[in-house]
Amino acid sequence: MTSLQVKMKELKVSLMKKCKELEIPLIGIASVERWKNAPFQPWMPEEFYPQSIYPEARSVIVIGLPVTLPVLETSPSIYYHELYLTVNALLDQYTYRLANFLNDRGYPSLFVPRDGYASIDALLKKPIAFFSHRHAALLAGLGTFGVNNMLLTPKFGPRVRFGSIFTAAELLPDPLMTEDLCTRCMRCVRMCPAKALGEIDYPQGLTDKKSCAAHSADLNRKGIAPCGICIKVCPVGEDREFFEREDASIYNDKKRFPKMHRAWEHARSYGLR
């Protein structure tokens, strides 16, 4: 092992320790070269690669924070809306702090904001951000894509929000996940209120982004965006067992689960514009 490799290994250990101090449960690292080797097609244009946005980038660090399942189950609601904003704010704060952690050690780094667009209305015009944290998380070995076009993780399924850091440090990348976590149950397809998902069996699924954005815009006018249905009904994730939600029929069988539905309806009835 060269002296540079030893140095990068020590830096990665320090970075992981810092993430543990911040109570960040998911962290992965990808070399920027991985963007050039598309794991599936269609893939993004080169202008969306990290090295196209920050030419000095050699590695991308991706962190993930969970979206708490029982709160998500009230969606669409002000309860889930506030959780979504909280997780996004923490992601921006943590990635900013981690970038400065690396800068202080002599490795030029910068955080990438969680949402690279101005508003839902902006997505209606152009339904894409300038960088995809989900694809970065895939290339950092944190999960695999599902039919719902979300990244599925073993611990939280798709109920994770991701943030990224571009760094000039050549950190040792984490291995890609080889197991396909999506069960192809198509629950997300059937329950999507915008009918934005199709039963397409390629790795990143299929999303009618404009229909999804239009539905989100409608919820936003009521103050309860985002939607969240496709991630709450997904059966993947250890969090389902932790919160005793293994039976996914809970979401459409009101007779068997009356207490749950009453609780969700209560949360959905307040805080709307």
N, C-alpha and C positions, 0 to 999 in steps of 0.2 A: 504493500500500500504506500503510495507516494505521500509526501508531506502535505500536499494540497488536499488529497483525499482524507487524510487524518483530520485536517483542519475543518473540512466540510462535514465530516462525521460528528465532530465535537460541536459544530454550530447547530447541526440538526438536533442533537441531544439537548442543547440549551433551548432551542426553539420549542421542542416538545415539552420541556419542563415549564417554560413560560405559558404555554397553552394549558397545561394542567393547573397552574396557579390561577388562570383566568376561568377555569372550569369549562373549557371548551371540549365537548365530548368527541368530536370528529375532526381529524386533520389528515390531509394527504398532500403529497408533493408530486408534481409532474415536471418533467423536462419539457422545455418549449418545443423540442424536436418532435414530440408526440403529436402535435397538431398537424404535422406534415404527413403523418401516416394514418390516414382516416380509418377508424375501426369499422365504419359502415358507410353506406351511401344512401341518400345524398348527404354530403358533408358541407361545412361552411366555407365560404370564400376566404382567401388568404388574408383579406383586410381585417378579418375578425380574429386572427391569430394574435396571441399576446405579444410576440416579437414585432408585429406590425403596429401595435399600439404603443409599445415601449421597446424600441429596438435593442436596448441594453439588457432586456430580460433574458435570463438563462433558465430560470425555474419559476414555477407557479405554485404557490402555497394556497391550499383551499381548506377553509374551515367550515364546519356545519353545526348549526344549532337546531334543536328539535322544536317542532310545533306540537304543543301538548294536546293529545288526542281528545280528552273530554271537552276541552274548550273548542277545538275544531268542530266537534260534533254539533255544536249549536249553529254552525254556519248555514246560511249567511246571517250574521248578527253583529251587533256592536262589540260583543264579547270577543269574537274571533278577530274582528277588525282591529281592536286594540292590541291583542296578542301579536298579530301580524306586524303592526307598527313597532312594537317593543322588540321583537326578534330582529327586524331590519335595522333598528337603531343600534342594537348591540353588535350586530355584524359589522356595521360601519365603524363603530368605536374599536372593536377588537382588531379588525384588519388594519386600521390606522395605527393602533398601538404596536401591533406586531411589525408593521413596516418600519416604524421608528426604532423598534428594538433592534432590527437588522441594520438600519442606518447608523445607529450608535456604535455598532461593531464594525463599521467600515464597508458594509455591503449595500450599495444604492438600491433602494426598494420603495415601492409605492403601493398604497391600497387602491382597490377598484371599488367604486360605490356599488351597493347592492342592486339598485335599480338604475340602469343607464338610459332613462327616458324621463320626460318632464311630467307626464300625466297619462291617465287612461286615454284621454282624447288624442294624445300624441301617438299612442299605440293603434288607434283606429286609422290613422293616416299611414303609419309605417309600423306594423306589428312585430318589431324586433328591437332589441337593445344593442349597444355597440360591442358588448362582450357577454358571452354565455357562461355563467358560473356553473350551470348544470353540466355542460360539456367539460368544463375544467375539472369538476368533481369526478366525472367518469374517468378522465385521463389521469387523475390523481389516485385512482384505485378505490374510491369510496363507495361505488355502487354500479348498477347497470340500469339502462333505460327500460321503462315499461310502456305498455300500449297507451297509457295516459300522457305520454311525452314528458314524464317526470323521472328524475333519477331515484331509483329505489335503493335503499340501504338495508343491511341486515337488521340493524337495531331499531330504526324508526320508519322503515318502509319509505314512502315518498314524503313523509311528514318532517321534512328538514328544509331549512333555508341555508343557502351557501354564500360565502363571501371569499374573495380572492386577493392575493398579494403578488405582484410582479417583483422579482428580485434578480439582481445581477449575480447573486451567489449560485454556484453550480452545485446544488444540493443533490444528494442521492435520491432518485425518484422511487416512489413506492410501487409495488407490483400492481398491475391491472387486475381487476376482479374478473375471473373467468366464468363463474357461475351465473347463469341467467336467473335473476330473482323473480321476474314477472311470471305469474301463474297462468296468464291468458284467460282469466276467469271472465273478462269483459264486463265486470261490474261497473267499472268507470265509464265504459261506452254506453251502457244502458241507462245509467243514472245522470249523465251529463245534461243539465237543464238547457244548455245552449246547443245540444246536438253537434258539438264540435269535434267529437272523436269518432273515428271509423274503425272497423274491425280489420285492421291491416297488420300483418304479422312480420313486420321488419323491425329491427332493434329500437329505433327511436319512436315508433308508433306514428300516428297521424293526428295533427291538430289543425282544425280550421281556425287559424289564429284570429281572423277578423270576427268570427262569430263569438269566440271566447272573449275578445276585447269588448265587443258590443254588449255582451251580457254583463261584464265587469263594469262598463260605463253606466249601465242602468242601476246596478247595485251602488255604485259610487255616488250617484245622485241622491240615493237614500241614506248615504253615509255608512254603508255596511259592506263595502267591497273589501277583500276579494271574495270569490265564490267558495273555492275549497272543496267542492263535492268530490271531485275525482281523487283527491288524496285522502279524504276521510273514509271512503268506502273500500279502499285498497286493503286486501287481507294480509299483505306482506309487512313484516316488522315485529320485533320482539315486544314493542310497546303495546300491541294488541293483547298479549298475554298479561303483561304487567297491569294494565287497566281493566282486565277481564272483559275484553271485547273480541274474543275469538269468533263468535257467531256474528258474521257480517250481515245476517238477515235482520239484525236489530234496527237497521235504518229504514226498512220498508214494511216491517211487520208490527204495526201499532198495537194490535190486539195482544201479542205476546209480551211486548215491552212497554206497557202504558206509562209507567213511571218515568222512563227515559224520555219518551216523546212529550210528556207534560213538562219536563224540565227544559227540554230544548225549545218548546213553544213559548215558554215563559221568557227565556233569554232573547228570543227573536221578536218578542212583542214590544220591546223597549229600545229607546235610543235612536229611532229612525228619524230622518229629517222630514 
